[in-house]
């Protein structure tokens, strides 16, 4: 049976952030943590070895596969900052105002925070969080 790698664990968020080699990515991660804490009113937790998540929800797919995931989270990947923000239609008006980014079904990819408009990022987080809480909890 398949076992998820992305599980809530007792790892230290700050130890993980402090281990990030790239200084800019480390500083950007601290800003994202601050924004996500403000939006969710929750403390960050480690999910797997490299995802910082806030809150959790339980999902069950029609196939029977199920698990738990953070309501909101991000990972400072080597190539970019990956924010796990949605699994439905995003707010395209806010995305147009955000700045340089890419998206996929559930992720927002940002190279560095200096490429985007931070107040718009916070609004996107608020929008997503409100939608997620409504549909997942």
C-alpha positions in Angstrom: 0.0 0.0 0.0 1.2 3.5 -0.9 2.3 5.6 2.1 2.4 9.4 2.0 5.7 11.2 2.5 3.9 14.4 3.3 2.9 13.8 6.9 2.6 16.1 9.8 5.7 15.7 12.0 7.4 17.1 15.0 10.3 18.7 13.0 11.3 22.2 13.9 10.2 24.8 11.4 12.9 27.2 12.4 15.6 24.5 12.2 14.4 23.8 8.7 14.3 27.5 7.7 17.8 28.0 9.2 19.1 25.1 7.1 18.2 26.8 3.8 21.5 27.6 2.1 20.2 30.5 0.0 20.0 33.6 2.2 17.3 35.3 0.1 15.2 32.2 0.1 15.6 31.9 3.8 14.5 35.5 4.3 11.6 35.1 1.9 10.5 32.0 3.8 10.4 34.0 7.1 8.1 36.6 5.4 5.8 33.9 4.0 5.6 32.2 7.4 4.6 35.6 8.9 1.9 36.2 6.3 0.5 32.7 6.6 0.4 33.0 10.4 -1.5 36.3 10.0 -4.0 34.8 7.6 -4.6 31.5 9.3 -4.1 32.5 13.0 -2.2 29.1 13.3 1.3 28.1 14.1 3.5 26.6 11.3 4.2 22.9 11.4 6.5 20.7 9.3 4.8 18.3 6.8 7.3 15.8 5.5 10.9 16.9 5.2 10.4 20.2 3.4 6.8 21.6 3.6 5.8 24.2 6.1 2.0 23.9 6.7 -0.8 25.6 8.6 -3.8 23.7 9.8 -4.9 20.5 8.3 -7.8 18.8 6.6 -8.6 15.1 5.8 -9.4 14.1 2.2 -10.8 11.0 0.6 -10.6 10.4 -3.1 -13.3 8.4 -5.0 -10.6 5.6 -5.3 -10.6 5.3 -1.6 -7.1 6.9 -1.2 -7.2 9.2 1.8 -4.9 11.3 3.9 -4.3 14.6 5.6 -2.8 17.8 4.2 -2.2 21.3 5.4 -4.9 23.9 4.7 -2.2 26.2 3.4 1.6 25.7 3.1 4.7 26.3 1.2 8.1 24.8 0.4 11.3 26.7 -0.3 12.3 24.5 -3.3 15.7 24.9 -5.0 14.1 26.4 -8.1 11.4 28.5 -6.5 9.1 29.2 -3.6 6.2 26.8 -4.0 3.0 27.9 -2.3 0.2 25.3 -1.9 -2.8 27.5 -2.1 -5.7 26.0 -4.1 -7.3 23.1 -5.8 -10.1 25.0 -7.5 -10.3 28.2 -9.6 -8.0 30.9 -8.2 -8.9 34.5 -8.1 -7.6 35.6 -11.5 -8.0 39.3 -10.8 -5.6 39.1 -7.9 -3.2 36.9 -9.9 -3.0 39.6 -12.6 -1.9 42.1 -9.9 0.6 39.7 -8.2 3.6 40.1 -10.4 6.0 37.5 -11.8 4.7 34.0 -11.0 3.5 30.7 -12.4 0.7 28.5 -11.4 -0.5 24.9 -11.6 -3.7 23.3 -10.3 -2.7 23.6 -6.7 0.5 25.6 -6.6 1.7 29.2 -6.9 5.4 29.4 -7.9 7.4 32.5 -7.1 11.2 32.9 -7.7 11.6 35.5 -5.0 9.3 37.8 -3.1 10.9 40.9 -4.6 9.2 39.8 -7.9 5.7 40.2 -6.6 3.4 42.6 -4.8 3.2 41.4 -1.2 -0.2 43.0 -0.3 -1.7 41.1 -3.2 0.0 37.9 -2.1 -1.6 38.3 1.3 -5.0 39.0 -0.3 -4.6 35.8 -2.4 -3.8 33.8 0.8 -6.9 35.3 2.5 -9.1 34.4 -0.5 -7.7 30.9 -0.7 -7.9 30.3 3.0 -11.5 31.4 3.2 -12.4 29.1 0.2 -10.5 26.2 1.7 -12.0 26.5 5.2 -15.5 26.6 3.6 -15.0 23.5 1.5 -12.5 21.3 3.5 -13.5 21.7 7.1 
